[in-house]
Amino acid sequence: MTRHTDARPPMADHWWWRPGWQPGTRFLTFHFTFQNAPEVHRLAAAYRTALADVAGLDLVPDRWLHLTTQGLGFADTVPDDEVRAVLAAAATRLAALPPFDLTLHRPETTPEAIRWEATPTDPPAAVRTALRDAIRTVRGTVDEPDGFTPHISIAYSNTTGPAGPVQAALDTVDASPATTHIDHVDLVRLNRDRHMYEWDAHTPLPLGQ
């Protein structure tokens, strides 16, 4: 008898404490956020409904949907004057980049998250390049490698287990793509104390102004 096995990598716990992180840690980072993105909320609701009965997932509510773009540093290691200088340098560079639309459709399963890969990739990548250049100009170095895949997570895995049930739930969704307009990027003060990326807003930076 032939045994068919799931070739997908198994799910893994996303919430292990990465270097520098512990309860109470705060991190300054640039995100695209989606509080005012009704089409994204529509699509997210369809997938949250499908995933609701799958064990081992933390589903991301609309208010915490985000596209991680570029970290600045742990809040207690970046002086206020450097934050202000980075924001000023970034604002100048972002003024030369036009707003753009992003489209999401079917999310993919990765070991630690279920996420949409946003398209097109070039405009958010250009924003990230501008932010990295601003940080490097002020601080001399920039954290995080150059590789960048713009993505938005709808759920994070909080345990180990097979990926098959996750994919089976995703396959039940029949929802049209969502497109949203991006006209700014936010500096936020991020934490992950409660199995969720949550933040306090710091400074929005507009594109094309």
N, C-alpha and C positions, 0 to 999 in steps of 0.2 A: 504494500500500500504506500502510495506517495503522500508525504506529509507536506502541506503547503504552509509556509511560515511567512510572517509579515516582514518584508525587507526594510521597512522604515526604521530609522534609529529610534530607540525607546525614549520616552519622555524622561526628563531629569528635573530636579528641583532648581528653579531659577533663583531662589532666595538665599543661597549660601552667601556668607559674608566675604565679599571681595576685599583685596588689600586696601586698607585705609578706611573701610566702612565698619560701623558698629551702630547699635541703637543710639539715636540722637545725632548721628552725623548729618551734616547739611552740606550740599554740594551746589556750586554755581555752574549752571549749564545753559546753553541756548537750545530752545525747543521751538518747533512749529506746534502750535496748540489748536484745538478744534472746538472750543466752547461755542462758537457761532458758526457751525457748519451743519445745517440740517440734513443735507444729503448724506454726509458721513454718519450722522446719528441714525438715520434710517437704516443704512447698511449694517452698522454696528448692532442695532437692535435685533435684526434678523439673525445674526450670528450668535449673539448672546442667548437668544431664545433656543437656538439649536444646541448650544453647548451647555445649557443650564443643568442638565442631568448627568453630565460627564464628570466623574469624580476626579479630584486632583487638580482642578483649575481655579485660578483667581481671575474672574471676568472683569474687564476694565470698563468702568462707567464712562459716559460721555465726557464728563468734566475732566477726566484724567487721560483721555486719548491724546497722544503726542507723537511727534516724529523727532527723535533724538538727533541733534545736529552736531554740536561741538561743546565739549566740556571746557570750563574755565579753570576750575580748581575747587578744592575743599574750602568752604566759606571761611574757616579760621586760618587759612594760609594765604589768602589773597587780600592785601591791604585795600582799604576803600579807595585810596587815590589811584591804585592800579585798575580797579574795577571801572572807575570813572574814565580813566585814560583809554581803556579797551573799548568802552562804549562809544567814546568820541571817535576813535579810529575806525570802529566798525560802522558807525553811522555814515561816515564819509564814503566808505567803500560800498555800502549797501544802497546808497543813493543812486549809484550808477547801474543797479540791477533792477529790471522791471518786475512788477508782480507777475504771477503765473498761476495756472490751474494745475491741480493734481488730481489724478483719477485712481480709485481703488476698485477692485472687483473681488476676486476669489482669494481668500487668505491661504497661506501655506503653513504646514506644521513643521516646526523646528524642535529640537529636543527640549528647549526651555520655554518656548512661546508659540502662540498661533498669531501670525502677523500677515498684513498686507504689504507687498512690495509696491510702493507708490510709483506711478509713471506720470510724466516723463522723469527721468532721473537727473538730467543735466541741470535744470534750474535749482533744485535744492542743493545739488553738489556745488554749484557756483556760489551759493550763499555760504556754504560751509567753507569753501576756499577763502572767501572774503573775511570770514570770522577768524580763521586760522592765521591769515596774514596780519589782521589787526592784533591778535594776541601775541604773535611772534614779535611784532614791532614794539610792543610795550614791554613784554616780559622776557623777550630773548629766546624763549622756547615755547613749544606748544605740545600739550599732552595728546595722546591718542594717535594711532597710526593714520596714514593717508587713506587707506581703503574705506569705502563708504557705500552702504546699500540703504537708500532711503526706505524706511519701513515704519509701520504703525501696528502696534500689538493690540489685539482684541482680548487676549487672555495670556496668563503666565502659568506655567506648570509649577505646582508646589510639592511634587512627589515624583517618585520613579514609577514607571509602568509602561505598558505597551501604547504605541501611538495609534493603533487600529481604531479604537473607539472614538478617538478625537476625529480622525479622518472620516469615519462613518457618519458622525454628526454633521461635519462640514458639508458632506455630499448631499445632505437633505435640503440644503438651502438653495432656493431658486430666486435670486435677487439681482436686479439690474445694477450696473456699476454706479458708483458715486463719484461726482466731480465737485471739487471745492476750490475756491479762489484763495490764494495766499498773497497777502500784501504786507506782511510783517513777520519778524521772528522775535521771540521773547527770551530775555534773560530771566531765568527762574532760580529760586532757592529750593533745591530738591531734597526730599527725604524718602526713605523706603522702610520706615519703621513698622508698617502695618500690612506687609505683603501687597504693597501697591506703591507705585511711584506717584507721590503727591508733592505739591509745591506751593510756595508763596510767590506771587508775581513780583518781579523786581522792576524790569524796564522793557517795554516793547520798542523795537527798532523797525521803522517802516522801510519798505523797499521802494525805490524809484522816486524818492523825494529829496 
